[in-house]
């Protein structure tokens, strides 16, 4: 019979093999060569610069196997949400041509240097007060704490980076999906701990979309000119800096 220590060793060994495979696959994935629309609401413009320029991350800041597993679980739950909404009567499109292998709906501006891919577009569905069509659909998965805050306060207050993403997507997608900016987006949040669902309508915020578009231009122009945009903080122990994968690089550079 195996003792508990041996069982733990087996568990660790299998988990390590899985994580190594995930990290290897992630390392082989080409890095983005554009500024992602989903990232424009990030608190720090300098971090956006590093991300856009594909600056090497600090030692030990690459995605761990555990984090890659979390990402994968999130994608799987989003796929489930698509199935649930369709079963409920929503005419939800996630790929062009309606094919599982079809291209994602999205936009590309500034010569392809700013791009975004939407989770889905709702063309019709049940009569829900305030919901019109076509409507942007965005889905996020969260732990219980983040989900409770989002369900209580709303996505705009609780998760401004997601609100910025929604506004940018509504603005830029309106050229190819006319009317999508005229109707509120449907935002879905899945509680990964309890499977609870939160849905809310997010009206188009044109001013927010413009601020994010202006921010994208600043990031591109500053990066092209070899200039650094300001940091979000004055001290490296700021909570955003502590989580930043370029913190050491950033604080080793001027102002």
N, C-alpha and C positions, 0 to 999 in steps of 0.2 A: 504493500500500500504506500501511496505517496504521502509524505508529511506536508504540513501546511507551508513550510519554507520552500519545499520542492515545487509545490503548486504555484506559489508566488513566482518562483524562478521561471516556470513554464509560461505563466501569464505575461511576465515582463518580456520574455524572449519573443513570444508571438507578437505582442504589441510593438516591440522594437522593429520587427521585420515589416510589419504593416506600415509603421511610420517612415521607415527608410524608403519603402516603395513610393509612398505618397510624396516625400520630399524629393526623391529622384525625378518623379514625373513633373513636379512643380518646377524644379530647376531646369527641366528641358522645355518648359513652356516659354515661348518668346515673350519678352517684356513688352508692355504697351509702348508704342511710339507716339502717343497722343495724350492729351489731357482729357481725362474722363469726366463727363458731365455729372456723374454721380458723386464726384469728389469735390466739386466746386464749393460746396458748403463747409468744407474743412476749415477749422478755426484759424489755421496758420498758413498764410500765403507763401512763406518761405518753404514750408514743408511741401506745398504743392509744387514749387519750383524743383525741389530735389526729386520729387516723384516723377514729374514730367521729364526732367533731364536724365532720369534713370541713374541717379547718383548711387554709388554703392552704399548699402546699409551698414550701420555700425556692426562690429563683431558681435555675433550672438543675437542679432535682430532679425534674422531671416525667419520665415514662418516655421514653427515647430510642427511635428506630426500631429500633435493634439489640436492645434489651431486649424490645420488643414482638414482634420476630421470634422471639426465644428462647422467649417465652411461647407463641406460635403453634405452634412446632415441638413444644413439650412437649405441647400439647393433641392434636396429630396423633399423636404417639407413644402417648399414652394411648388414643386410639381404636384404634390397632393392637393394643395390649395386650388390649383388650376382644375383638377378633376372635380373637386367639390363644387366649385362655382359653376362649372359646366353642367354638372348633374342637377344643380339648383335652377337651371334655365338661363344662365348668362351666356350670351354669344361672345365668348372670349377667344381672341386670337393672340397667340404668342409667337408664331412663326409665319413668314410669308408663304402664301400658297396653302396654308393650313397643314403643311407636312411637318412631321417631327424633325426631319433633317433640313427643313427650310431655314433661310436666313432670318435672324432676329430683326424685328422692327427697330429702327433707330434713326439717327441723324448724323451728319458729318458736315462741319462748317470750318471756316478758316483754313481752307486747303487741306482738310482732313486732320488738322491738328487739334480739333476739339470734336469729340464724338460721344455718343451715348447710345445705349441699347435698353429699350423699355421691357418691363416684364410682360406687359400685355396691353391690348386695346379691346375694350368692350364695345361691341357694335349694337347690342340690344340685350334685353333681359327683363326680369320681373319689374313690376311697377313699384319702384322704391322712391319715396318722397325726396325730391332734390336731385335724383340721379338722372342725367340725360345722356344721350348718345350722339356721337362716339365719346367715350371716356377713357382716359389713361388709367391703367391699373398698375399699382406698385405694391409689392409684397416684401415684408421683412420678417425674419424670425428673431426672437429675443429671449433672453432668460426672464425668469419670473419678475425680478425687480424692475428691469427696464420695461417690460410689458405693462406692469401695473402703472408705472409712471405715464407711459404713453396713453393707455386707456383712460387714465384719470385726467391728464392735462391736455391731451391732443398732441398730434405729431409735430405741429408747428412749434410748440413750446418745449416739449420733451425731447424732440430729436430734430433740431433745426437743420442738420445736414441732410436729412431725408426730405424736409420741406423744400429746401433749396433744390434738391434733385428733381422733385416733382414739378416745381415751377419752371425750371430750365427745360425739362422734357416737354411740358405742355407748350411752351413757347416755340421750341424748335420743331416739334412734331406737327405743328399746325399747318406747315407748308405741304406736307404729304398726306396728312389726315385732317382735312379742313373741318373746323368746328370743335376739335379736341380741346382747344383753349377756352371755348365758350361754356364748357360743362365742367363741373367739379371732377377731380380725379377720385377714384376709389382706392383708398389705402387700406391694406390688410396687414395686420400684425399677428403673428402666431407665437403663442407662449410655448417655448420648447419644453418647459418643465411640466405643464399641465394640459397642453393641447387646447387651451382656451383661445378664442378668436376675438380680435377687435377689428372692426371695420369703421371707417369714417370717410366722409366726403371732404375733399380739400379744394376749395375754389381757387381758380387761377390767380396768382399774385404777380401781376405784371411788373411791379416795382422790384420785387425780389428777383425775378428772372433777369431784369436789366442789371441789377447790382452784381449778380453772379456772372453775367456775360461780360460786364466791365472788368470784373476780377480776372476772368480767363484771359482777357486781352492784356491786362497788366502782367500776368504771369508769363505769357508768351513774349511780350516785348522786353521785359526785364531779363529773361533768360537769354534771349537772342543778343541782348546788349552786354551780357556778362555781369549784370548788376544783381545784387541780392536785395530782395524785398525785406521789410522789417519782420522780426520775430514777433510772435504773439505775446511774449513775456520778457521781463527784464532780468529774471533769475532762472537758472537752469532747473530749479526744483519745482517750477510750475507743473501742475498735474499733466497738462498737455505735453510738455517737454519730456516728462518722465516716461511717457508712453511712446514717444516719437522714435522711430527706427533710425533717424538721422541726428539724434540729439548731440552725440559726441562731435560729429562733423560740424554741425551748426554752431555750437558754442566754442569751437576752435577757430571760427572765422570772425572777421570784424562785425561789429554792431548788428 
